[in-house]
Amino acid sequence: MCWSATADLVAGAGIAIMGVAAVGSAAGRPGDVPLAALPLVLGAHQIVEAAVWHHGGGPGPATLLWAVIALPLLALWVPTAVLCAAPPTARRRLLVPLASGIATSAVLAHALATRTVTAEIRGHTVGYSLGLPAAGFVVIGYLLATIGSLLLSGDRGLVAFGVLVAVGAAVSFGLWRQEYVSTWCAWAALCSVVLLLRFRRRRPAPAP
């Protein structure tokens, strides 16, 4: 989420470009590609929110697509990508956040199929409402699937990345909750830079 349509569009385009570069750097290591492609998903998400701003919020197609990416898609994508990229020794324990992601994604997908998600422009923020039952449990499952999978990955780089995501999410949520300004797009850009640098460092040297 960003503080205006222009900011969302610019941030989304920049994040998506970093995603393309990260996927290119991960070429040759299929297990890394889903995680390297995460900035592509985040970039598309920001661009979709620019359309939400443009239409003044409401329950339209852009709002629904934003929610599909933010909720069921990321709840499943992140733990799956981490499982693919993590060391083999960590994969058994990563089944826990993966199972949480599958269950959470199913609940969120059902909610989006049976309820109407709406967006409301609130100054420099956009508020989304879905009216989830047992929302607290869904949030716990979502955090276990996304941040939890990174922290349990057994890879020092991914654990540090998980801490970065957790701090950014907490700060962004606090500012958004006060309806001051949405800053997640800036943090998503920083996280995308970190991922890009990770995959560039891991890129094999060219053959002589």
Wavefront OBJ file of the C-alpha trace (Angstrom):
o trace
v 0.000 0.000 0.000
v 1.200 3.489 -0.856
v 0.146 7.049 -0.099
v -1.209 7.939 -3.563
v -1.996 6.480 -6.958
v 1.194 7.928 -8.432
v 3.352 6.536 -5.630
v 1.738 3.112 -6.031
v 2.304 3.155 -9.787
v 5.945 4.261 -9.585
v 6.761 1.893 -6.714
v 4.971 -0.979 -8.412
v 6.850 -0.519 -11.666
v 10.201 -0.291 -9.860
v 9.515 -3.344 -7.710
v 8.388 -5.357 -10.744
v 11.604 -4.446 -12.599
v 13.620 -5.698 -9.620
v 11.564 -8.874 -9.729
v 12.492 -9.457 -13.360
v 16.171 -8.945 -12.490
v 15.898 -11.283 -9.485
v 14.310 -14.041 -11.571
v 17.079 -13.626 -14.127
v 19.690 -13.922 -11.383
v 18.010 -17.070 -10.048
v 17.977 -18.748 -13.446
v 19.618 -22.149 -13.261
v 18.376 -22.753 -9.704
v 14.694 -23.700 -10.078
v 14.161 -23.833 -6.320
v 14.989 -20.149 -5.998
v 12.721 -18.904 -8.778
v 9.412 -18.715 -6.815
v 11.042 -16.582 -4.111
v 12.889 -14.481 -6.677
v 9.550 -13.825 -8.392
v 7.998 -12.440 -5.201
v 8.837 -8.809 -6.151
v 6.931 -9.360 -9.407
v 3.844 -10.225 -7.358
v 4.386 -7.268 -5.010
v 4.939 -4.903 -7.936
v 1.735 -6.033 -9.634
v -0.033 -5.572 -6.315
v 1.052 -1.935 -6.076
v -0.001 -1.250 -9.663
v -3.438 -2.737 -8.967
v -3.791 -0.447 -5.953
v -3.065 2.534 -8.195
v -6.272 1.561 -10.014
v -8.092 1.393 -6.663
v -6.984 4.971 -5.962
v -8.010 6.035 -9.467
v -11.542 4.673 -9.021
v -11.950 6.220 -5.577
v -12.085 2.881 -3.739
v -15.368 1.000 -3.651
v -16.044 -2.688 -4.364
v -14.887 -2.829 -7.993
v -12.702 -5.327 -9.861
v -9.451 -3.570 -8.874
v -10.357 -3.836 -5.192
v -11.155 -7.535 -5.557
v -7.918 -8.225 -7.447
v -5.942 -6.332 -4.793
v -7.512 -8.514 -2.093
v -6.910 -11.756 -4.041
v -3.189 -10.964 -4.286
v -2.815 -9.672 -0.719
v -4.779 -12.419 0.987
v -5.058 -15.959 -0.473
v -2.276 -15.652 -3.048
v 0.499 -14.382 -0.767
v -0.600 -16.669 2.087
v 0.162 -19.616 -0.207
v 2.955 -18.186 -2.367
v 5.376 -17.168 0.397
v 5.561 -20.449 2.372
v 5.724 -22.450 -0.865
v 8.552 -20.268 -2.200
v 10.473 -20.471 1.084
v 10.073 -24.255 1.162
v 11.532 -24.468 -2.343
v 14.487 -22.187 -1.517
v 15.300 -23.418 1.999
v 18.036 -25.935 2.865
v 16.845 -29.569 2.831
v 17.392 -29.826 6.602
v 14.686 -27.204 7.238
v 12.013 -28.534 4.940
v 10.283 -30.790 7.446
v 9.594 -27.962 9.889
v 8.555 -25.699 7.011
v 5.597 -28.000 6.426
v 3.959 -26.284 9.422
v 3.827 -22.768 7.879
v 2.966 -24.335 4.529
v -0.030 -26.123 6.066
v -1.008 -22.851 7.748
v -0.733 -21.087 4.394
v -2.901 -23.652 2.637
v -5.602 -23.453 5.310
v -5.470 -19.655 5.551
v -5.537 -19.262 1.781
v -8.577 -21.531 1.545
v -10.455 -19.550 4.219
v -9.586 -16.227 2.576
v -10.483 -17.462 -0.906
v -13.860 -18.675 0.380
v -14.453 -15.316 2.076
v -13.666 -13.432 -1.123
v -15.978 -15.722 -3.094
v -18.906 -15.265 -0.721
v -18.440 -11.706 0.582
v -17.846 -8.285 -0.921
v -14.529 -6.584 -0.258
v -14.627 -2.786 -0.307
v -11.967 -0.077 -0.319
v -12.232 3.381 1.217
v -9.864 6.286 0.573
v -8.850 7.791 3.917
v -6.531 10.693 3.289
v -3.161 9.190 2.349
v -4.283 5.626 3.048
v -6.686 3.067 1.618
v -8.745 0.983 4.026
v -10.027 -2.431 2.933
v -12.952 -4.227 4.530
v -14.029 -7.845 4.099
v -15.767 -8.669 7.377
v -13.911 -11.904 8.086
v -15.295 -14.170 10.821
v -12.687 -15.168 13.434
v -10.343 -12.596 11.927
v -7.808 -12.974 14.749
v -7.184 -16.643 13.937
v -6.899 -15.853 10.237
v -4.291 -13.167 10.955
v -2.275 -15.593 13.090
v -2.399 -18.211 10.328
v -1.370 -15.627 7.744
v 1.606 -14.410 9.786
v 2.735 -17.988 10.493
v 2.563 -18.779 6.783
v 4.424 -15.691 5.588
v 6.791 -14.298 8.213
v 6.915 -17.591 10.126
v 8.134 -19.518 7.096
v 11.027 -17.075 6.633
v 12.020 -17.236 10.296
v 11.928 -21.053 10.244
v 13.795 -21.365 6.944
v 17.154 -22.332 8.449
v 18.889 -19.924 6.072
v 20.561 -16.933 7.753
v 19.771 -14.646 4.836
v 16.105 -15.632 4.762
v 15.795 -15.318 8.548
v 17.238 -11.785 8.385
v 14.864 -11.052 5.519
v 11.987 -12.313 7.674
v 12.975 -9.945 10.477
v 13.086 -7.078 7.971
v 9.619 -7.958 6.677
v 8.236 -8.249 10.216
v 9.602 -4.852 11.281
v 8.353 -3.219 8.085
v 4.905 -4.759 8.456
v 4.636 -3.587 12.073
v 5.717 -0.023 11.275
v 3.520 0.201 8.190
v 0.511 -1.217 10.038
v 0.965 1.273 12.885
v 1.066 4.247 10.509
v -1.840 2.884 8.467
v -3.940 2.228 11.573
v -3.585 5.879 12.557
v -4.684 6.783 9.010
v -1.524 8.869 8.709
v 0.157 7.476 5.606
v 0.588 4.106 3.884
v 4.267 3.190 3.669
v 4.278 -0.532 2.849
v 5.206 0.176 -0.783
v 8.496 1.748 0.341
v 9.236 -1.224 2.592
v 8.278 -3.639 -0.179
v 10.784 -1.860 -2.428
v 13.495 -2.251 0.228
v 12.668 -5.944 0.647
v 12.807 -6.394 -3.116
v 16.271 -4.826 -3.225
v 17.412 -7.224 -0.489
v 16.069 -10.219 -2.445
v 17.678 -9.016 -5.663
v 21.063 -8.646 -3.958
v 20.690 -12.116 -2.450
v 20.120 -13.781 -5.788
v 22.836 -11.789 -7.530
v 25.347 -12.916 -4.912
v 24.222 -16.503 -5.371
v 24.451 -16.350 -9.168
v 27.057 -18.849 -10.370
v 30.149 -17.445 -12.016
v 30.232 -17.817 -15.820
v 32.179 -20.758 -17.153
v 35.651 -19.882 -18.483
l 1 2 3 4 5 6 7 8 9 10 11 12 13 14 15 16 17 18 19 20 21 22 23 24 25 26 27 28 29 30 31 32 33 34 35 36 37 38 39 40 41 42 43 44 45 46 47 48 49 50 51 52 53 54 55 56 57 58 59 60 61 62 63 64 65 66 67 68 69 70 71 72 73 74 75 76 77 78 79 80 81 82 83 84 85 86 87 88 89 90 91 92 93 94 95 96 97 98 99 100 101 102 103 104 105 106 107 108 109 110 111 112 113 114 115 116 117 118 119 120 121 122 123 124 125 126 127 128 129 130 131 132 133 134 135 136 137 138 139 140 141 142 143 144 145 146 147 148 149 150 151 152 153 154 155 156 157 158 159 160 161 162 163 164 165 166 167 168 169 170 171 172 173 174 175 176 177 178 179 180 181 182 183 184 185 186 187 188 189 190 191 192 193 194 195 196 197 198 199 200 201 202 203 204 205 206 207 208
